[in-house]
Amino acid sequence: MPMASSSLGRLTVITGPSGVGKGTLVGRLLERHPEIWLSISATTRSPRSGETDGVHYVFLTRSDFEQQIEAGGFLEWAEFAGNLYGTPRRPVEDRLQAGRPVLLEIELEGARQVRQSFPSAYQLFIEPPSLAVLEQRIRGRGTDSEEAIARRLARAHTELAAVHEFDASLVNDDLASALAALETHMGLAAPATAKPEATRAPRQ
């Protein structure tokens, strides 16, 4: 996919199986690079305790959400458990025009939609070292039933089979190495205080 010009930011899409460590990796990346804007999803569900509109989610009525779908206002969207979720297009484009790198962490189906709605986005797949390690990580959280674990692992098989669709992939084995690889893929210079880490070359 083409690179963005030097005066504009670039949209990077990150996808990977549940339990692969995307959230931890993204959190560390944002700590090191506060210039990155992490896209905020919109939803029609009601705010939960402690959630703030525009910070955790953009909360919309179903009518407003559906109007934005009709107007092409989402890079991707889906319905889950009776509620709509999506990535608003305008805030992403505004940050990119201002020269900020934008990060979008979404599921496989959302990444496929973005491939159509925003083809210049750079798409990166986060892989576990193995399915056995992924299962260990999911079980280590202690939050899922056996049935839920089985569903997550079955979905992981499907997601891993789609890795060839992405511009590049990296294995989240060692966090520091994976973080350095992510910085390289995003074209970010490591902070001056950080030691350089080995990176994995993009897939051809």
C-alpha positions as CSV (number, residue, x, y, z in Angstrom):
1,M,0.0,0.0,0.0
2,P,1.3,3.5,-0.6
3,M,2.9,5.5,2.1
4,A,1.4,8.8,3.2
5,S,3.2,12.0,2.2
6,S,5.6,13.5,4.8
7,S,3.2,16.4,5.5
8,L,0.3,14.0,6.5
9,G,-0.1,11.5,9.2
10,R,-0.6,7.8,8.4
11,L,-3.3,5.5,9.6
12,T,-2.1,2.2,11.0
13,V,-4.6,-0.6,11.6
14,I,-3.7,-3.3,14.2
15,T,-5.5,-6.6,14.4
16,G,-4.8,-9.9,16.1
17,P,-6.5,-12.6,18.1
18,S,-7.9,-12.0,21.6
19,G,-5.2,-12.6,24.2
20,V,-2.3,-11.8,21.8
21,G,-1.5,-8.7,23.9
22,K,-2.6,-5.9,21.5
23,G,-3.9,-3.7,24.4
24,T,-0.6,-3.9,26.3
25,L,1.4,-3.3,23.2
26,V,-0.7,-0.3,22.2
27,G,-0.6,1.1,25.8
28,R,3.2,1.0,25.8
29,L,3.4,2.5,22.4
30,L,1.2,5.5,23.4
31,E,3.3,6.1,26.5
32,R,6.4,6.3,24.3
33,H,4.8,8.3,21.5
34,P,2.1,10.6,22.8
35,E,1.8,12.2,19.4
36,I,-0.1,9.2,18.2
37,W,-3.9,9.5,18.3
38,L,-5.8,6.3,19.2
39,S,-9.1,6.3,17.3
40,I,-12.2,6.3,19.5
41,S,-15.1,4.1,18.6
42,A,-18.7,5.2,18.4
43,T,-21.5,3.0,19.8
44,T,-25.2,3.0,20.4
45,R,-25.0,1.3,23.8
46,S,-25.5,3.3,27.0
47,P,-22.5,4.6,28.9
48,R,-21.3,2.4,31.7
49,S,-20.2,3.8,35.1
50,G,-17.0,5.8,34.8
51,E,-17.2,6.1,31.0
52,T,-17.0,9.6,29.4
53,D,-18.4,10.6,26.0
54,G,-15.6,11.3,23.6
55,V,-13.0,9.6,25.8
56,H,-14.0,6.0,26.1
57,Y,-16.5,6.0,23.3
58,V,-18.5,8.5,21.2
59,F,-22.1,7.6,22.4
60,L,-24.7,8.0,19.6
61,T,-28.4,7.2,19.3
62,R,-29.2,4.4,16.9
63,S,-30.9,7.0,14.6
64,D,-27.7,9.2,14.5
65,F,-25.5,6.2,14.0
66,E,-27.6,4.9,11.1
67,Q,-27.6,8.3,9.5
68,Q,-23.8,8.3,9.6
69,I,-23.7,4.9,8.0
70,E,-25.8,6.2,5.1
71,A,-23.6,9.2,4.8
72,G,-20.4,7.1,4.7
73,G,-19.4,8.5,8.0
74,F,-17.7,5.3,9.3
75,L,-14.5,3.6,8.2
76,E,-16.0,0.4,9.5
77,W,-18.9,-0.7,11.7
78,A,-20.7,-3.8,13.0
79,E,-23.6,-4.8,15.2
80,F,-22.8,-6.8,18.4
81,A,-25.3,-7.9,21.1
82,G,-27.9,-5.5,19.7
83,N,-25.7,-2.4,19.7
84,L,-23.8,-0.7,16.8
85,Y,-20.1,0.0,17.0
86,G,-17.9,1.8,14.5
87,T,-14.9,4.0,13.7
88,P,-16.0,7.5,12.8
89,R,-14.2,8.7,9.6
90,R,-14.0,12.5,10.2
91,P,-11.9,12.5,13.4
92,V,-9.4,10.1,11.8
93,E,-9.1,12.3,8.7
94,D,-8.8,15.5,10.7
95,R,-5.8,14.1,12.7
96,L,-4.2,12.8,9.6
97,Q,-4.6,16.2,7.9
98,A,-3.0,17.8,10.9
99,G,0.0,15.5,10.5
100,R,-0.6,13.2,13.4
101,P,-0.2,9.4,13.1
102,V,-3.4,7.6,13.9
103,L,-3.7,4.1,15.3
104,L,-6.8,1.9,14.9
105,E,-7.1,-1.3,17.0
106,I,-10.0,-3.4,15.6
107,E,-11.1,-6.9,14.8
108,L,-10.5,-8.8,11.6
109,E,-13.8,-8.0,9.9
110,G,-13.3,-4.3,10.7
111,A,-9.8,-4.3,9.2
112,R,-11.3,-5.8,6.0
113,Q,-13.8,-3.0,5.9
114,V,-11.1,-0.4,6.4
115,R,-9.2,-2.0,3.5
116,Q,-12.1,-0.9,1.3
117,S,-13.0,2.4,2.9
118,F,-9.4,3.7,3.5
119,P,-7.0,1.7,1.2
120,S,-3.9,3.8,2.1
121,A,-4.0,2.6,5.7
122,Y,-1.1,0.4,6.7
123,Q,-2.4,-2.9,8.1
124,L,-0.4,-4.9,10.7
125,F,-1.3,-8.2,12.2
126,I,-0.1,-9.2,15.7
127,E,0.6,-12.9,16.1
128,P,1.2,-15.0,19.2
129,P,4.4,-17.2,19.3
130,S,2.1,-20.2,19.0
131,L,-1.5,-21.2,19.7
132,A,-0.3,-23.0,22.8
133,V,1.1,-19.7,24.2
134,L,-2.0,-17.9,23.2
135,E,-4.1,-20.4,25.1
136,Q,-1.8,-20.0,28.2
137,R,-2.3,-16.2,28.0
138,I,-6.1,-16.5,27.8
139,R,-6.2,-19.0,30.7
140,G,-3.9,-16.8,32.7
141,R,-6.4,-14.0,32.7
142,G,-8.7,-16.2,34.7
143,T,-11.8,-14.4,33.4
144,D,-13.2,-16.9,30.8
145,S,-15.1,-20.2,31.1
146,E,-13.9,-23.3,29.2
147,E,-16.6,-22.6,26.7
148,A,-15.5,-19.0,26.2
149,I,-11.8,-20.2,25.9
150,A,-12.8,-22.7,23.2
151,R,-14.6,-20.0,21.3
152,R,-11.7,-17.6,21.5
153,L,-9.2,-20.3,20.3
154,A,-11.5,-21.3,17.4
155,R,-11.7,-17.7,16.3
156,A,-8.0,-17.3,16.7
157,H,-7.6,-20.1,14.1
158,T,-9.7,-18.2,11.6
159,E,-7.9,-14.9,12.3
160,L,-4.4,-16.4,12.0
161,A,-5.4,-17.9,8.6
162,A,-6.0,-14.4,7.4
163,V,-2.5,-13.1,8.2
164,H,-1.5,-13.1,4.5
165,E,-4.1,-10.3,3.9
166,F,-2.1,-7.8,5.9
167,D,0.8,-5.6,4.9
168,A,3.0,-7.0,7.6
169,S,2.9,-9.1,10.8
170,L,4.9,-9.2,14.0
171,V,5.1,-11.8,16.7
172,N,4.3,-10.6,20.2
173,D,6.7,-12.8,22.2
174,D,9.0,-10.5,24.1
175,L,7.2,-7.2,24.7
176,A,10.2,-4.9,24.3
177,S,11.1,-6.5,21.0
178,A,7.5,-6.4,19.7
179,L,7.2,-2.8,20.7
180,A,10.4,-1.9,18.8
181,A,9.1,-3.8,15.8
182,L,5.8,-1.9,16.0
183,E,7.7,1.4,16.1
184,T,9.6,0.4,13.0
185,H,6.5,-0.6,11.1
186,M,4.9,2.7,12.0
187,G,8.0,4.7,11.0
188,L,8.5,6.0,14.5
189,A,11.9,6.8,16.0
190,A,12.5,5.2,19.3
191,P,12.7,7.7,22.2
192,A,16.2,8.8,22.9
193,T,16.3,7.2,26.3
194,A,15.3,3.8,24.9
195,K,17.8,1.1,23.7
196,P,17.2,-0.1,20.1
197,E,15.6,-3.5,19.8
198,A,15.7,-6.0,17.0
199,T,12.8,-5.8,14.6
200,R,11.1,-8.3,12.3
201,A,11.0,-7.4,8.6
202,P,7.6,-6.9,6.9
203,R,6.1,-9.7,4.9
204,Q,6.5,-9.4,1.2
